[in-house]
Amino acid sequence: MKSRRWRSPTRLLAPLALIAFGVAFAIVWSNSKVETHHSRAQPPTAGTGTSTPTAAVNKYAHRRSYTVRAGDTLGGIAEKTGVAVTTLEDLNPGLDPQALVAGQKIKLRE
C-alpha cells in the first residue's frame, strides 16, 4: 500500500482568490453609478424640442448664427438655440441634416 503524499493547502489559494475577486468586482459594480451624459450635454427637457426656451436659459437668443460642433444634430441644435427645426431648414435651404460638418455655420435668424 502506497502512502499518499501530503498536499499543500496553497493549492486552494487560486480558487479562493478567484472567488474573492468575483465578489469584490460584484460589489464595486453594484455600487458604481454610470453616467451616460457628456460633459456638454444639456439635461432632458419636457416637450418635443420645438418650444422656445426662455432668454435667461438660452445663450443663443441674441446670435444670428450657430457653429456646428462634432456630434451635433439638427434636432440638438434646435433644442440648444430655441429655433424650430423647420425654421432652421427654411433659413438654410442648402442644409443637409444628415451631413452636418463641424465648423459649419448655420443661420438662426435673418
C-alpha positions in Angstrom: 0.0 0.0 0.0 1.4 3.3 -1.1 1.4 6.2 1.2 -0.3 9.4 0.0 1.8 12.5 -0.3 0.7 15.3 1.9 -0.8 18.1 -0.3 -0.1 21.7 0.4 -3.1 23.9 1.4 -1.8 26.5 -1.0 -3.5 24.5 -3.8 -6.7 26.1 -2.7 -5.3 29.6 -2.9 -6.1 30.2 -6.7 -9.8 29.2 -6.5 -10.3 31.2 -3.3 -8.6 34.3 -4.9 -10.8 33.9 -8.0 -13.9 33.8 -5.8 -12.7 36.8 -3.7 -12.1 38.8 -6.9 -15.6 37.9 -8.2 -17.2 39.1 -5.0 -15.2 42.3 -4.9 -16.0 43.0 -8.6 -19.7 42.5 -8.0 -19.7 44.8 -5.0 -17.8 47.6 -6.9 -20.0 47.2 -9.9 -23.3 47.3 -8.0 -22.2 50.4 -6.1 -20.9 52.3 -9.2 -23.0 55.0 -10.9 -22.5 55.0 -14.6 -23.0 58.5 -16.2 -24.2 58.4 -19.8 -24.3 62.2 -20.2 -21.4 64.0 -21.9 -20.0 67.0 -20.1 -21.5 69.4 -22.6 -24.9 67.6 -22.7 -28.0 69.5 -21.6 -30.4 67.8 -19.2 -33.5 66.5 -20.9 -36.4 68.9 -21.1 -40.1 68.2 -21.4 -41.7 68.6 -24.8 -40.7 67.9 -28.4 -37.8 70.4 -28.6 -39.7 72.8 -30.8 -40.7 75.2 -28.0 -38.6 78.3 -27.4 -36.7 78.3 -24.1 -36.6 81.5 -22.0 -34.0 84.1 -22.8 -32.4 83.5 -19.4 -31.7 79.9 -20.3 -30.9 80.3 -24.0 -27.5 81.8 -24.6 -28.1 81.7 -28.3 -31.1 84.0 -28.3 -29.2 87.1 -29.5 -27.0 85.2 -32.0 -27.6 85.3 -35.8 -25.7 82.0 -36.5 -24.5 78.8 -34.8 -21.3 77.0 -35.5 -21.8 73.2 -35.7 -19.8 71.1 -33.3 -18.7 67.5 -33.6 -21.7 65.2 -32.8 -24.3 67.9 -33.3 -27.7 67.1 -35.0 -30.2 69.4 -36.4 -32.7 68.5 -33.6 -30.0 69.1 -31.0 -29.2 72.4 -32.4 -32.9 73.3 -32.4 -33.1 72.5 -28.7 -29.9 74.4 -27.8 -30.9 77.5 -29.8 -34.6 77.5 -29.3 -35.2 77.7 -33.1 -37.6 75.1 -34.6 -36.1 72.5 -37.0 -38.4 73.7 -39.8 -37.2 77.3 -39.3 -33.6 76.2 -39.5 -34.3 74.3 -42.7 -36.1 77.4 -44.1 -33.3 79.7 -43.2 -30.6 77.3 -44.6 -32.0 76.0 -47.9 -28.9 74.0 -48.9 -28.5 72.4 -45.4 -28.4 68.6 -45.4 -29.4 67.5 -41.8 -27.6 64.1 -42.3 -24.3 65.7 -43.4 -23.5 68.4 -40.8 -19.8 69.2 -40.6 -18.0 70.6 -37.5 -17.2 74.2 -38.1 -20.2 74.8 -40.5 -22.2 78.0 -39.8 -26.0 77.8 -39.7 -28.3 80.8 -39.7 -30.5 81.1 -36.7 -32.4 84.2 -37.9 -32.4 86.6 -40.8 
